[in-house]
Amino acid sequence: MSTKLFAFTSLLALAASRPTISTRRAESSECWQTNPGTVFYSCSNGYKGCFYQDPCSLPPLSSTGPTPTTPPPTTSSETPVEIHELTKPRSFNIYVLSEAQHNVQDQVGHVDLNKPEGSAITTTNALVFDNVPAGAKNCKLNWRSTAPNDENNFTVKGSGQAYTRQLTGFPSKTEIVSYDGLKKYQDPSAEWSPSLDFTGWTEQPTSHGGPSLECGSQVALEIKGSDVGEGENRVFITLTETNGFYLTYEL
Ligand SMILES: *[C@@H]1O[C@H](CO)[C@@H](O)[C@H](O)[C@H]1NC(C)=O
């Protein structure tokens, strides 16, 4: 037996000898979407699925008995974590291509990431969620699309890839929100995270998780579209209760 294979089989043995609690990411986020507050568990006692509480210490499911199709009732009095959402952030599109300093909040909040054909530069956007309650945890940016109407518009042309970077603060009401005005709130060591991909968006109501963000009374970030390629890249998303970006947090 080669050393490599030996190491691999010992790992398997190790894994098999302990109760397995696996919270795989994809399934975990699916749980969260279909049943907020739940987490995916796959236990050696047979429980597998979305549960509010760890079911792995429950008595094993009998292999001959009926297979439960619903999660077991939560037996403890512990209240599940509540997930809240904040919609309609203040949104500022930063049109670097024009010299104009952009400090007017748009009439209808929207995110417009625009790289015109032939250009190598994309507009960016600054979003801020205000009044995040004290004690909020696990802040996360999400987005969703819904059937288009007068208010809801979700348009993607060219690359649907976009990048995010959290800001350390946000210009006050008397400061200018612009390419230059944002500089003092940018963390120079923070990388742009390639965390948003709108290529698979649909007009069916769907929601998608984006990057995790540090919580604070204000949660602010920049979004930038892809500047790759010769063609037009455009992501235009209105921000309503049911369309566009929203923040989730736990309390
Ligand atoms: C949605 O926004 C895009 C980009 O601004 C625009 O071209 C399109 O006409 C809008 N769609 C509707 C239905 O208003």
The ligand as a Gaussian input file, in Angstrom:
#p B3LYP/6-31G(d) Opt

LIG

0 1
 C      -34.894000      48.444000     -17.140000
 O      -33.680000      49.155000     -17.099000
 C      -32.961000      49.165000     -18.318000
 C      -31.644000      49.855000     -18.051000
 O      -31.858000      51.143000     -17.568000
 C      -33.784000      49.861000     -19.391000
 O      -33.079000      49.840000     -20.617000
 C      -35.114000      49.135000     -19.537000
 O      -35.934000      49.841000     -20.431000
 C      -35.815000      49.033000     -18.195000
 N      -36.966000      48.182000     -18.332000
 C      -38.184000      48.618000     -18.026000
 C      -39.274000      47.626000     -18.235000
 O      -38.414000      49.737000     -17.584000

